[in-house]
Amino acid sequence: MFTPQGPTLPELIVQALSSVERGYDLLAPKFDHTPFRTPDRFLDATRDALAPLGPFAAGLDVCCGTGAGVGVLRGLCTQRITGVDFSAGMLREAAARFGGGPGPEPGWVRADARDLPFREEFDLAVSFGAFGHFLPSERPELFASIHRSLRPGGLLAFPLGAPPSPRTPLHWMLRGFDAVMRVRNLVRRPAFVMYYRTWPLGPVRADLVRAGFTVELLPLEAFGRRPDGSPHWRLVLARRAA
Ligand SMILES: C[S@@+](CC[C@H](N)C(=O)[O-])C[C@H]1O[C@@H](n2cnc3c(N)ncnc32)[C@H](O)[C@@H]1O
């Protein structure tokens, strides 16, 4: 799962015992060698699905980390690209990777996604691999913050996976991970909020609608379909009213 350039087990343990922000500061230099960086096939599928809806003038990558989503925005946005994250370490790594290159030069902003310092500035916001860091009770604050950052008519897009069947090892692995995190957060402060099973489609969609978005779902066909015919992965398209 981890390459030799990735973090060692002791490093991962120290990171997991820190706060989310501090944990990512520590992990940042090796983050791209971990499975936590969103794999390119998700980025490519998202870019391909969004391309017919663009081009967009200004794009925001929420919880950008080392800039996985910024690469997607580069192919879709013509004027301005911004990555926002609360880990200074991750932003440093992102800035080092994205100097020069095609499209608008990305800007990097350190801020909490639940309280973004933007007002009606972006036409497109994307986010990858980070929503497990937000408890269900934090979704209204998070979605309101992104909604405020978008211009009227602006679009929030993020991939969302269907829960794996209880008959698969992945289901039990994710359940086990979440259980360990819950115990860790009961006995240790600051909490490290990261859960895999707290963002089911129904409640996420309802929270988006409550925040003022209209929601559409696009199947990401590159990831195939489940035995019942539903897609393994969807792109959630949440639009702020024009
Ligand atoms: C698993 S990484 C994903 C990074 C990148 N989006 C990717 O797909 O590779 C999660 C990122 O979310 C950031 N993050 C978590 N909670 C945050 C918050 N409340 N505000 C801003 N950034 C946050 C972390 O610092 C980290 O960089």
The ligand as a MOL file (V3000), in Angstrom:
LIG
                    3D

  0  0  0     0  0            999 V3000
M  V30 BEGIN CTAB
M  V30 COUNTS 27 29 0 0 0
M  V30 BEGIN ATOM
M  V30 1 C -6.5450 13.2090 2.4220 0
M  V30 2 S -5.9840 14.8550 2.1480 0 CHG=1
M  V30 3 C -6.5900 15.1120 0.5020 0
M  V30 4 C -5.7350 16.0970 -0.2390 0
M  V30 5 C -6.0890 16.2780 -1.7130 0
M  V30 6 N -7.3970 16.8920 -1.8600 0
M  V30 7 C -6.0360 14.9720 -2.4710 0
M  V30 8 O -7.0850 14.5250 -2.9240 0
M  V30 9 O -4.9640 14.3800 -2.6090 0 CHG=-1
M  V30 10 C -7.0890 15.8390 3.1250 0
M  V30 11 C -6.7150 17.3120 3.1540 0
M  V30 12 O -7.7800 18.0230 3.7910 0
M  V30 13 C -7.2260 19.0430 4.5980 0
M  V30 14 N -8.2310 19.4240 5.5990 0
M  V30 15 C -8.8460 18.6250 6.5000 0
M  V30 16 N -9.7230 19.3280 7.2340 0
M  V30 17 C -9.6590 20.6050 6.7730 0
M  V30 18 C -10.3550 21.8090 7.1230 0
M  V30 19 N -11.2680 21.8410 8.1170 0
M  V30 20 N -10.0610 22.9290 6.4400 0
M  V30 21 C -9.1210 22.9280 5.4360 0
M  V30 22 N -8.4300 21.8170 5.0810 0
M  V30 23 C -8.7140 20.6700 5.7350 0
M  V30 24 C -5.9680 18.4210 5.1690 0
M  V30 25 O -5.0570 19.3800 5.6440 0
M  V30 26 C -5.4600 17.6230 3.9560 0
M  V30 27 O -4.5730 18.3920 3.1860 0
M  V30 END ATOM
M  V30 BEGIN BOND
M  V30 1 1 1 2
M  V30 2 1 2 3
M  V30 3 1 2 10
M  V30 4 1 3 4
M  V30 5 1 4 5
M  V30 6 1 5 6
M  V30 7 1 5 7
M  V30 8 2 7 8
M  V30 9 1 7 9
M  V30 10 1 10 11
M  V30 11 1 11 12
M  V30 12 1 11 26
M  V30 13 1 12 13
M  V30 14 1 13 14
M  V30 15 1 13 24
M  V30 16 1 14 15
M  V30 17 1 14 23
M  V30 18 2 15 16
M  V30 19 1 16 17
M  V30 20 1 17 18
M  V30 21 2 17 23
M  V30 22 1 18 19
M  V30 23 2 18 20
M  V30 24 1 20 21
M  V30 25 2 21 22
M  V30 26 1 22 23
M  V30 27 1 24 25
M  V30 28 1 24 26
M  V30 29 1 26 27
M  V30 END BOND
M  V30 END CTAB
M  END
